[in-house]
Amino acid sequence: MVKVLEKQLMEFTKMHDVYITDWNDAMSSGDSSALESIMAEDYYVTFFHSTNDKPAIFDAQESISGMQQSIKELLGASKKFENRVIRLKNPDTAVVFFELLIEKEEKVLARLFTIETWQLRQDKWMLVKETVEPIN
C-alpha cells in the first residue's frame, strides 16, 4: 500500500505542477479553459474575507465566472504557489496547502492561504473544493 501511495503522490505532484503552469499561462494569455477543465461539477470554494465575517461560498459556475473576470483584470500578473505541501488522504484524494502570491510588476497584489481538495474521478484528478483566506 505504501508503494501505491508513493507512486500516486508522484503522479499527483506532476499533475499539480502542470496546474500551476496552466494558471500562469492563463494569467498571461487570458485563456482559462485548461483550468476550467479540471474543476469538478460539484466544485465549490469557501472564501474567508476576515476573522469576524461569515465566509462567502461560490459554486463551480460562480467560481469560473469570477476566475475569468479576475484573469482579465490581472492579465500579465503571475501566481506563485509558495510553501506547497501535498498530502494524500487515500489513493483517490489529495489535499494541497500553499500560500498563493499574486504579483504584477514586481509588486505583491495579494497573499492568500489556500487549501485545495482533489479527487481522482474516472482516471482524472479533479479539483473539488478550496478554502481561501487572505493573509495580508
N, C-alpha and C positions, 0 to 999 in steps of 0.2 A: 504494500500500500504506500509506503514511503517513497519508493521509486516512481510510482504513478503520480503522486503529488508533486514530486520534484520536476518531472517531465511536464506536467500540466502548468506548473508555475513558470517554467522557462517559456513555454508556448504562449501563455497569457502575457508575460512580460514583453515578449516580442510584439504581440498584437498591441499592447498598450503603448509601446514606443511608436508604432505606426500611427496610433490615435493622436499622440502628441504632435507628430509631424503633420497629420491631417488638420489639426487645429491651426497650426502656424501657416499652412497652405491656405486655409480658409481666411485667415486674418490678412493675408497678402492679396488673395485673388477675389474675395467676396463670395466664393462658391462653398456653401456648407453642405453639399449633397453627401459627401463621404461621412460627415458627422451624423447627419440625419439617418443614414442607412444603418447605423449601429444602435439607435435608440429603440428600445422595445415599445410596443404599442401601449403597454401599461406603465411606461416610464413616468416618473414624477420627480420634481426637485422641491426640497424644503429650503427656503432662504430665510435665514435669521438676520434681520436688519440691526437689531440692538438687543441688549440683555433683557429689557423690560417689555418689549413688544412681542406679540404673538408672531410666529413665522408666517411667511407667505408660501403657499403651496401652488405649484404650477404643474399641469398635466403635460403630456407629450406635445400636443398641438400648441399649447401656450408657450412651452419651452422652445419649440422650433421657431415659432414666430419671434420670440424675444431674442433668440440666438441670431437669427437673420438680421434683426434690427441692430443688435449690438455690434455684429461684424461690420455692417455697413457704416455705423458711426465710428468704429475704431479701426477702419481699414488702414493697414500699414503698421498696426501695433503688433506686438508679439506676446505670446503666453509662455511663461516659464513655470514648469512643474517642479518646484523645489522640495527637497526633503521627502521624496516619494517613498512610501512603504507599501508593499503589496503583500497581502496575506490571502491564502486560500482557506475558506471555511470548510470546503469539501471539494472534490474534483470538478464540480459544476458551478461553484460560487466563489467569486473573488471580491475582496474589498481593497480599495486603494485609498490611502491617506496622503495628502500633499498640501503644500502651501502654493497657491497659484498667484503668480505675479503677472499683472498686465502692464506692459511697458510700451511707451511710444516716445521716440526722440530722446532716448536715454532718461526718461522720467517714469517713475513707477506711478501708474494711474490707480491701481487697486492691488490690494493684498487680500486674498481670500483663503480661509482654511476650508478644505474640501474633502469630503468622504464620498467615494463612488462605490456602488454595488453593481457587480456584473454577474450575469448568469450565462452559462453555456446552453443555448437553445438551438436545437436542430443543427448541431455542429458549428455554431457561430456564437462568438461572445457578443452579448447584447448588454447595453447599459440600461439598468432597470430603475435605479434611483440615485439621487445625490442629495447630500446635505451640505449647504454652503453658509459660511459666516464670515463677514468682513473682519479683518484683523486690524486695519488702521482706522 
